[in-house]
Amino acid sequence: MRVFYSSELAPTHPLVHVCTTLGVELIDQSLITFEAIPNKPSLPYDVVFFSSPRAYEFGKHVITPDTKIACISKGTAAFCDAQIAWHGNTPGNPNQTAQDFKAWAGKKRILFPVSDRSLGSISQVFPDDQIEVLSVYSTRLSPRVITPCDLYVFTSPSNVASYLKLNQLPPHAKVIAWGLSTEHALKAQGINPVYSRNTEESMDWSSLLASWLNP
């Protein structure tokens, strides 16, 4: 059995451990790259909203002593080396997070540091005169040929798009999507995931892979 995961995994990641234990070949390879965009805000703001650790990495320069920091999830908040005023509790469900954040933000002015490929899932629920969406990094597709696998785990819509540039899914392959946006990107290509999870925190990789190895 061979597994593809569309991001580089730390040696301590549970999937790495399970694949080693079960003798499963793992290909952990991101199919996208990133580059900073030197933009600066043009409007005043009360809150900076970070939609991912990468948005924080490239956009933390916009934080001022007077701004509050909000994050899309607890995971992103944990990555930020700053005091967090608010974070979402529905990872992978941007529609619900957007509504929760809007209720918390009220009339505050919001700055959204984002990728140039951002879907705007959170910012779109706000009126235009309350927000500024600032592209602080570019997401570039970096497609490459991937050896056919039995299981594919896609972590973002951009990785889906990049994979399909040079590859086709084998007919027998199973697919897992992290988050609704990734699920929608797959379904738009006629690919139905066997699992679509908001987060992998509760994923029992050992039981899942063992069940497919020994049906």
HUMOWO-V225523 format. One line per field, one symbol per residue. psi: psi as a letter, one per 40 degrees, with the letter a starting at -180 (. if undefined). Layout:
psi=???
This chain:
psi=ihhhhfihiidehddddddddefhhhhhhifiiihihgiiieiiidhhhheidddddeeeeehideiihiididdddddhgihhdiiieghegddddddddddddbeihhhghiieehefdddeeiideeihhhheiihhhgiihhhhidhhhheidddddddedeiihideiihhhhidddddddddefhhidhhidiedehgdddddddddg.
